[in-house]
Amino acid sequence: MLANLARLVAALLLGLFVFVLAAMGLAFAKRRDVPPPEPGADEVDLVASFGPLDYTSTSSAFRGGRVETWFGGGVVDLRQATLDPMGATIEVNALFGGGNLVVPEEWNVETKIAGIGGIGDARPTRDRSSEGPTLRVEGIALFGGWGITSEPADESRDDVLAPV
C-alpha cells in the first residue's frame, strides 16, 4: 500500500513537472512572433522559443538587453557592434536552450550565470585593456548554456560534419 502511494505521488510530481515545462514553453512561444530589433538598435530583446535565433548587431553604442532561449537557441553576433562607453549588460535566460555569443576578441567580458548549466568564454587568452568598456553577461541557465567566442562556429567545415 505504501509503495502504491509512493508511485502515485511520483507520477503526480512528474506529471506536474511536464505540465509546467509545457506551459512555460507555450507561454514563451507566443513571443516568438515578435520581430527581432533592428540591427542598429542599442538594446535588444531576443527570444528563441522552440526555434532558432540568428541576430547580428551593428549598433554604434550597444548597451545590452535580454536574450531568452526556451527549448531553442542560436547565435547573437556582436562583432559589428561598438560597446557603449559605459559598457553593456546582457541578461541571458536559458531553459533547455542556449547559444553562441560572438564578440570582438578585444572586448572585456564578465560572466555571472546561475543554475544547472552555464557559460564559457572560449576566446584565446590575451591581455585586454582593463580601461575599455566591459560586456557583462548575467542570467540563469537551466539545462542549457552559452558559449562566448570571437568567431561563429563554421558548420560547413568537413571535420565538423564528418561521421565519427
C-alpha positions in Angstrom: 0.0 0.0 0.0 2.8 2.4 0.9 4.6 1.5 -2.3 1.5 2.3 -4.4 1.1 5.6 -2.7 4.8 6.5 -3.4 4.3 5.6 -7.0 1.2 7.7 -7.2 3.0 10.7 -5.7 6.0 10.3 -8.0 3.7 10.1 -11.1 1.8 13.2 -10.0 5.1 15.1 -9.4 6.4 14.0 -12.8 3.1 15.0 -14.5 3.2 18.4 -12.8 6.8 18.9 -13.9 5.9 18.1 -17.5 2.8 20.3 -17.4 4.8 23.3 -16.0 7.5 22.9 -18.7 4.9 22.7 -21.5 3.0 25.7 -20.1 6.2 27.7 -19.9 7.1 26.7 -23.5 3.7 27.7 -24.8 3.7 31.0 -23.0 7.1 31.9 -24.5 6.2 30.5 -27.9 3.7 33.4 -28.2 6.6 35.8 -28.0 8.4 34.1 -30.9 6.3 36.1 -33.5 7.8 39.3 -32.2 10.2 40.6 -34.9 13.8 41.0 -33.8 15.1 44.5 -33.2 16.8 46.4 -36.0 20.5 45.6 -36.3 21.4 49.1 -35.3 19.4 49.0 -32.0 21.4 49.9 -28.9 19.3 47.5 -26.8 17.9 44.1 -27.8 15.1 41.8 -26.7 15.5 38.4 -28.3 13.6 35.2 -27.9 14.2 31.7 -29.3 11.3 29.5 -28.3 11.2 26.1 -29.9 13.2 27.6 -32.8 16.4 29.1 -34.0 17.9 32.5 -33.1 20.2 34.4 -35.5 20.9 38.1 -34.8 23.7 40.4 -35.8 24.1 43.8 -34.2 25.6 46.9 -35.9 24.9 49.2 -33.0 27.2 52.2 -32.5 26.5 52.3 -28.8 25.4 48.8 -27.7 24.0 48.8 -24.1 22.8 45.2 -23.9 19.4 43.8 -23.3 17.8 40.5 -22.9 18.1 37.1 -24.6 15.8 34.2 -23.8 16.2 30.7 -25.2 13.5 28.2 -24.3 14.0 24.8 -26.0 15.9 26.7 -28.7 19.0 28.6 -29.3 21.3 30.1 -31.9 23.8 32.9 -32.4 24.0 36.5 -31.2 26.7 38.2 -33.2 28.1 41.5 -31.8 31.3 41.7 -33.9 30.0 44.6 -35.9 28.7 46.5 -32.8 30.5 49.1 -30.7 30.1 48.9 -26.9 28.6 52.0 -25.2 31.5 53.8 -23.3 29.8 52.8 -20.0 29.7 49.2 -21.0 26.7 46.9 -21.5 24.8 44.2 -19.7 23.0 41.3 -21.5 20.7 39.2 -19.4 20.5 35.6 -20.8 17.9 33.1 -19.6 18.1 29.6 -20.9 15.8 26.7 -20.3 16.8 23.6 -22.3 18.4 26.1 -24.7 21.4 28.4 -25.2 23.6 29.7 -27.9 26.8 31.3 -29.0 27.6 34.9 -28.2 30.1 36.2 -30.7 32.1 39.2 -29.6 35.2 41.0 -30.9 38.3 39.4 -29.5 39.4 42.7 -27.7 36.2 43.1 -25.7 36.3 42.6 -21.9 33.6 40.1 -20.9 32.5 39.3 -17.4 30.0 36.5 -16.7 27.7 35.7 -13.9 25.3 32.8 -14.6 23.4 30.8 -12.0 21.6 27.4 -12.4 22.2 24.0 -13.7 24.0 25.0 -16.9 26.5 27.7 -17.5 28.6 29.9 -19.7 32.1 29.6 -21.1 34.5 32.0 -22.7 36.3 30.1 -25.5 38.2 33.1 -26.8 42.0 32.8 -26.7 43.6 34.1 -23.5 45.2 37.5 -24.1 45.8 40.8 -22.2 42.8 43.0 -22.8 42.7 46.7 -21.8 41.1 47.0 -18.4 40.2 50.6 -19.2 37.9 49.7 -22.1 34.2 49.1 -21.7 33.0 45.7 -20.4 30.2 43.5 -21.6 28.5 41.8 -18.6 26.6 38.6 -19.3 24.2 37.7 -16.4 21.3 35.4 -16.0 20.0 31.9 -15.4 20.7 28.6 -17.2 18.6 25.6 -16.5 19.8 22.6 -18.5 21.4 24.9 -21.1 24.1 27.5 -21.5 26.0 29.9 -23.6 29.4 30.0 -25.2 31.4 33.1 -25.9 33.6 33.2 -29.0 35.2 35.6 -31.4 34.1 33.6 -34.5 30.9 31.8 -35.0 31.0 28.0 -35.5 31.6 27.2 -39.1 29.1 24.4 -39.8 30.3 23.9 -43.3 33.7 22.5 -42.2 34.3 18.9 -43.2 35.7 18.0 -39.8 32.5 19.2 -38.0 30.2 17.2 -40.3 32.4 14.1 -40.8 31.0 11.0 -39.3 32.9 9.5 -36.3 
